[in-house]
Amino acid sequence: MGKQTISSVAQAVRFSVMRLSRTLRTEHSDPSISLTERSVLAALGRTGAMTPSALAERERMKAPSMTHVLAELETRGLIRRIPWESDRRCVDITLTDAGMAIVHEDQRQRTEWLAARIRKLSHEEQEILRIAAPILDKLSGS
């Protein structure tokens, strides 16, 4: 594949992935939770307990912004702060059962939405997506 063709493929994949990502982000269970708050909940759901600074770094947020998001999520009962045994000034942030329920429901809704669209594709297109999924994962650095 030539340089120009690779660039064209890259542009097409970038556009499609961004559009799909935007659409999937709109499929969620509670519209009162912001996309930023939802992203923090999802990160905690994937990784488990994290310090606020590690969470801010992972989400590419500044500490004051993360502090605000965590305060809102804590007020809603979606996260809890667990002090370290070795240093009570330090805390880990974890999901509450309510927070985990939102993460699971969001995942279920997004998967259901995407599965419904995939079902409308031809069997050949479905097979191409099955093959492409690990390649896209590889591109994302996962």
WOVENLIN-V113666 format. One record per run of one state. SS is the DSSP state (2 for helix, 1 for strand, 0 for the rest). FROM is the first residue (numbers start at 0). TO is the last residue. If there is no record, write none. Layout:
ss:SS from:FROM to:TO
ss:SS from:FROM to:TO
This chain:
ss:0 from:0 to:1
ss:2 from:2 to:24
ss:0 from:25 to:33
ss:2 from:34 to:46
ss:0 from:47 to:48
ss:1 from:49 to:49
ss:0 from:50 to:50
ss:2 from:51 to:57
ss:0 from:58 to:61
ss:2 from:62 to:74
ss:0 from:75 to:77
ss:1 from:78 to:82
ss:0 from:83 to:89
ss:1 from:90 to:94
ss:0 from:95 to:95
ss:2 from:96 to:118
ss:0 from:119 to:121
ss:2 from:122 to:139
ss:0 from:140 to:141
